Amino acid sequence: MVTPTDDAGLTEARGKWILPIGEGKVTPLRIDYGFTLLLDSWIEIRIETPFTYGPKGGMQRFEPSDAPGLAPLLKLQQATITSAEIRKDGRLTLAFINGAMLEVLPDERYEAFKVTGSMPPIRRGFSSVAIPGGGLARF
């Protein structure tokens, strides 16, 4: 069951929020002590704990603080994301047009990811943070 879109442009469904990305392009990538994707210059996804990426059955684990280890993900520059879901248990799932998935699970001690955005044309901001131990905080 999908409920209407909220004021920030997110759609609530069973146990999750669906980001309004359409077929969003990853514009810049940022690698520092985290791994950040910017979608169409208005949604920022920052990952700060280990995550997986790849095709179903071939997912690889990545550590955001290991910059050289993230080199295979540079191909995500200009990639198209077809869906993005933030689950209320603290999981993040991105699906790419090539069939690959990126998944971030909750972390027991740290905020696993943060998603912020300001939906055009009217700037309605939102922020979601995976809280330590599982769960989600929305601002």
C-alpha positions in Angstrom: 0.0 0.0 0.0 1.5 3.3 -1.1 0.4 6.5 0.7 0.4 10.0 -0.9 3.6 11.9 -1.2 4.6 14.0 1.8 5.5 17.7 1.7 9.1 16.9 1.0 8.3 14.8 -2.1 8.9 11.4 -0.5 6.3 8.6 -0.8 5.7 6.3 2.2 5.1 2.7 1.5 5.1 -0.4 3.7 8.0 0.2 6.1 9.9 2.4 3.7 10.2 5.8 2.1 10.7 6.0 -1.7 12.8 8.9 -3.0 11.4 10.9 -5.9 14.3 10.3 -8.3 12.6 9.1 -11.5 15.7 8.0 -13.4 18.2 10.1 -11.6 21.8 10.6 -12.8 24.7 10.4 -10.4 26.5 13.7 -11.0 29.6 14.0 -8.8 30.9 11.3 -6.6 32.9 12.3 -3.5 35.3 10.0 -1.7 36.7 11.2 1.7 36.1 9.2 4.9 32.7 8.3 3.4 31.3 7.6 -0.1 28.9 10.2 -1.4 26.7 10.2 -4.5 24.9 13.4 -5.7 21.8 12.7 -7.8 20.7 15.3 -10.3 22.3 18.0 -8.1 19.5 17.8 -5.4 19.7 14.6 -3.5 22.9 13.7 -1.6 23.5 10.2 -0.3 26.4 9.9 2.0 27.5 6.4 3.1 29.7 6.1 6.2 29.8 2.3 7.0 30.5 -0.8 4.9 28.1 -1.4 2.0 27.6 -3.7 -1.0 27.3 -3.0 -4.7 26.9 -5.2 -7.8 24.6 -7.4 -9.7 22.3 -9.8 -7.8 24.4 -12.9 -6.9 27.6 -10.9 -7.4 27.5 -8.2 -4.7 30.9 -7.0 -3.5 31.6 -5.4 -0.1 33.1 -1.9 0.1 34.5 0.1 3.0 33.9 3.8 2.6 37.1 4.9 4.4 39.3 2.8 2.0 39.6 5.2 -0.9 41.7 3.0 -3.1 39.3 0.1 -2.5 36.5 2.3 -3.9 38.1 2.6 -7.3 35.7 0.1 -9.0 32.8 2.4 -8.1 34.2 5.3 -10.1 32.1 4.0 -13.0 29.0 5.1 -11.1 29.8 8.7 -12.3 26.8 9.5 -14.6 25.1 6.2 -13.8 21.3 6.1 -13.8 19.5 5.2 -10.6 16.0 3.8 -11.3 14.8 3.5 -7.6 16.0 4.6 -4.2 14.4 3.3 -1.0 15.1 4.2 2.6 13.6 1.5 4.9 12.4 2.4 8.4 14.7 -0.3 9.8 17.7 1.7 8.6 18.5 0.1 5.3 19.2 2.0 2.0 18.7 0.4 -1.4 19.6 1.9 -4.7 18.8 0.2 -8.0 20.7 1.1 -11.2 19.6 0.9 -14.8 22.2 -1.8 -15.5 20.6 -4.1 -12.9 23.2 -3.5 -10.2 22.2 -2.7 -6.6 23.8 -0.7 -3.8 22.7 -1.7 -0.3 23.6 -0.2 3.1 22.6 -2.1 6.2 22.2 -0.5 9.6 25.3 -0.4 11.8 25.2 -1.1 15.6 27.5 1.8 16.5 27.4 4.4 13.7 25.1 6.2 11.4 25.3 4.1 8.3 24.1 6.7 5.8 22.5 10.1 5.5 20.2 11.2 2.7 19.4 14.9 2.2 17.7 16.7 -0.5 15.8 19.8 -1.6 13.2 19.0 -4.3 12.9 21.4 -7.1 11.2 23.6 -8.3 10.0 24.6 -4.8 12.7 23.8 -2.3 11.1 21.3 0.1 14.0 19.9 2.1 14.3 16.5 3.7 16.9 14.6 5.6 17.0 10.9 6.7 19.7 9.3 8.9 20.2 5.6 9.6 20.6 5.6 13.4 23.0 3.3 15.2 21.4 -0.1 16.0 18.8 0.2 13.2 16.0 2.5 12.5 15.6 5.8 10.8 15.4 9.5 11.9 13.7 12.0 9.5 14.1 15.7 9.7 
